[in-house]
Amino acid sequence: MCDRKDENAFYNWTSKQKNLILIFGHTHRPLWGGSTVVDSYEKKLQVEVSNLKQVAETNKISISTLKLNPVFYGVQAIIEKINEYVAVIKKKMAENGVCRAPKPLPIIFNTGCCIFKDGDITGIEIDKAYIKLIKWGINKEKNVIEKVVLEESYIGNLVLD
């Protein structure tokens, strides 16, 4: 069940406006153009599953056979990504449920919770002709604070009628 009434209200209101993009924050769940993190990982998962199917078809074998010998068929990295994406999807769905916009349009952008328990922060950055969802956090291996771009879109592609 979707308990993100504010997000849906923002989306519905914004979708009725002409040429408007809404940027907001602090609902504890990043939204990128009306898509959630789950939506984003589901798209990534579909790509990797498609890649796995392609290898199976090329080798005229089943996916089960690929999984039995992933190193031989060169699909170990694909399988690891699939497992990673499935784990993230399950975790995010357990935390937040799934609440999708009625019609995904690139009209709303949300920073998420802004600050995490580990000290990482998220924000929206407009840099030249790009809008970006960024995360600042400590890289423990290098012992430095780094910026990671989580999502990015060319602003010219977001113009709406």
C-alpha positions as CSV (number, residue, x, y, z in Angstrom):
1,M,0.0,0.0,0.0
2,C,1.3,3.4,-0.9
3,D,1.6,5.8,2.1
4,R,3.2,8.6,0.0
5,K,0.2,10.8,-0.2
6,D,2.3,14.0,-0.3
7,E,4.4,12.7,-3.2
8,N,1.3,11.8,-5.2
9,A,-0.4,15.1,-4.4
10,F,2.8,17.0,-5.6
11,Y,2.9,14.9,-8.7
12,N,-0.8,15.3,-9.5
13,W,-0.7,19.1,-8.9
14,T,2.5,19.5,-11.0
15,S,1.1,17.4,-13.9
16,K,-1.8,19.9,-14.2
17,Q,0.6,22.9,-14.6
18,K,2.1,24.0,-17.9
19,N,5.9,23.8,-18.3
20,L,6.5,23.3,-14.6
21,I,9.1,21.1,-12.9
22,L,8.8,20.7,-9.1
23,I,11.9,20.2,-6.9
24,F,11.4,19.3,-3.3
25,G,12.9,17.2,-0.5
26,H,12.7,15.5,2.8
27,T,10.1,12.7,2.1
28,H,12.8,10.2,2.9
29,R,12.7,8.7,-0.6
30,P,14.4,10.2,-3.7
31,L,12.3,10.6,-6.8
32,W,13.8,11.3,-10.1
33,G,11.4,12.6,-12.7
34,G,8.6,10.8,-11.0
35,S,10.4,7.5,-10.7
36,T,11.6,5.9,-7.4
37,V,14.8,4.2,-6.6
38,V,12.9,0.9,-7.0
39,D,11.9,2.0,-10.5
40,S,15.4,2.8,-11.4
41,Y,16.8,-0.5,-10.1
42,E,14.0,-2.4,-11.9
43,K,15.2,-0.8,-15.2
44,K,18.8,-1.8,-14.4
45,L,17.6,-5.3,-13.5
46,Q,15.8,-5.7,-16.8
47,V,18.9,-4.7,-18.7
48,E,21.0,-7.3,-16.9
49,V,18.4,-10.1,-17.3
50,S,18.2,-9.2,-21.0
51,N,22.0,-9.5,-21.2
52,L,21.9,-12.9,-19.5
53,K,19.2,-14.1,-21.9
54,Q,21.3,-12.9,-24.9
55,V,24.3,-15.0,-23.7
56,A,22.0,-18.0,-23.2
57,E,20.5,-17.6,-26.7
58,T,24.0,-17.1,-28.3
59,N,25.2,-20.3,-26.6
60,K,21.9,-22.2,-27.2
61,I,21.7,-23.1,-23.5
62,S,19.3,-22.3,-20.7
63,I,19.8,-19.7,-18.1
64,S,20.0,-22.4,-15.5
65,T,23.0,-23.9,-17.3
66,L,24.6,-20.4,-17.4
67,K,24.1,-20.1,-13.6
68,L,25.8,-23.5,-13.1
69,N,29.0,-22.3,-14.8
70,P,29.0,-18.5,-14.8
71,V,32.8,-18.1,-15.1
72,F,33.0,-20.4,-18.2
73,Y,30.2,-18.4,-20.0
74,G,31.5,-15.0,-18.8
75,V,28.3,-14.1,-17.0
76,Q,29.5,-14.0,-13.4
77,A,29.5,-10.2,-13.3
78,I,26.0,-10.1,-14.8
79,I,24.7,-12.6,-12.2
80,E,26.3,-10.6,-9.4
81,K,24.6,-7.4,-10.7
82,I,21.3,-9.1,-10.9
83,N,21.6,-10.4,-7.3
84,E,22.7,-6.9,-6.2
85,Y,19.7,-5.2,-7.9
86,V,17.2,-7.7,-6.5
87,A,18.6,-7.2,-3.0
88,V,18.3,-3.4,-3.3
89,I,14.8,-3.7,-4.7
90,K,13.7,-6.0,-1.9
91,K,15.3,-3.7,0.8
92,K,13.8,-0.5,-0.6
93,M,10.3,-2.1,-1.0
94,A,10.5,-3.3,2.6
95,E,11.4,0.2,3.8
96,N,9.1,2.2,1.7
97,G,6.7,0.1,-0.2
98,V,6.2,0.9,-3.9
99,C,4.4,4.1,-4.8
100,R,4.5,4.9,-8.5
101,A,3.4,8.1,-10.2
102,P,0.1,7.6,-12.1
103,K,1.9,8.5,-15.4
104,P,5.7,8.8,-15.1
105,L,6.7,12.2,-16.4
106,P,9.9,14.0,-15.7
107,I,8.2,16.7,-13.6
108,I,9.1,16.0,-10.0
109,F,12.5,15.7,-8.3
110,N,13.0,14.9,-4.7
111,T,16.2,14.8,-2.7
112,G,15.0,12.1,-0.4
113,C,15.9,12.4,3.2
114,C,18.8,14.8,2.7
115,I,20.9,13.4,5.5
116,F,21.4,9.8,6.4
117,K,22.3,8.1,9.7
118,D,25.9,7.5,8.4
119,G,26.3,11.2,7.7
120,D,25.8,11.0,3.9
121,I,23.7,13.8,2.4
122,T,21.7,14.0,-0.8
123,G,20.7,17.0,-2.8
124,I,19.6,18.3,-6.2
125,E,22.3,20.1,-8.2
126,I,21.8,22.2,-11.3
127,D,25.1,22.2,-13.2
128,K,25.2,24.0,-16.6
129,A,22.4,22.2,-18.6
130,Y,22.0,19.2,-16.2
131,I,19.9,18.5,-13.2
132,K,21.5,15.9,-10.9
133,L,20.6,13.9,-7.8
134,I,23.9,13.9,-5.8
135,K,25.1,12.2,-2.7
136,W,28.0,13.4,-0.6
137,G,29.6,10.8,1.6
138,I,32.7,9.5,3.2
139,N,34.8,7.2,1.0
140,K,36.2,5.0,3.8
141,E,38.9,3.5,1.7
142,K,40.4,6.9,0.8
143,N,39.2,8.7,4.0
144,V,37.8,11.6,2.0
145,I,34.4,13.1,1.3
146,E,33.3,12.4,-2.2
147,K,30.4,13.4,-4.4
148,V,28.5,10.7,-6.4
149,V,26.0,11.5,-9.1
150,L,23.1,9.1,-8.5
151,E,20.9,10.4,-11.4
152,E,21.4,13.0,-14.1
153,S,19.2,14.5,-16.9
154,Y,19.8,17.0,-19.5
155,I,17.4,19.9,-18.7
156,G,16.6,20.5,-22.3
157,N,15.0,17.0,-22.4
158,L,12.6,18.0,-19.5
159,V,10.7,20.8,-21.3
160,L,7.0,19.9,-21.1
161,D,4.0,21.1,-23.1
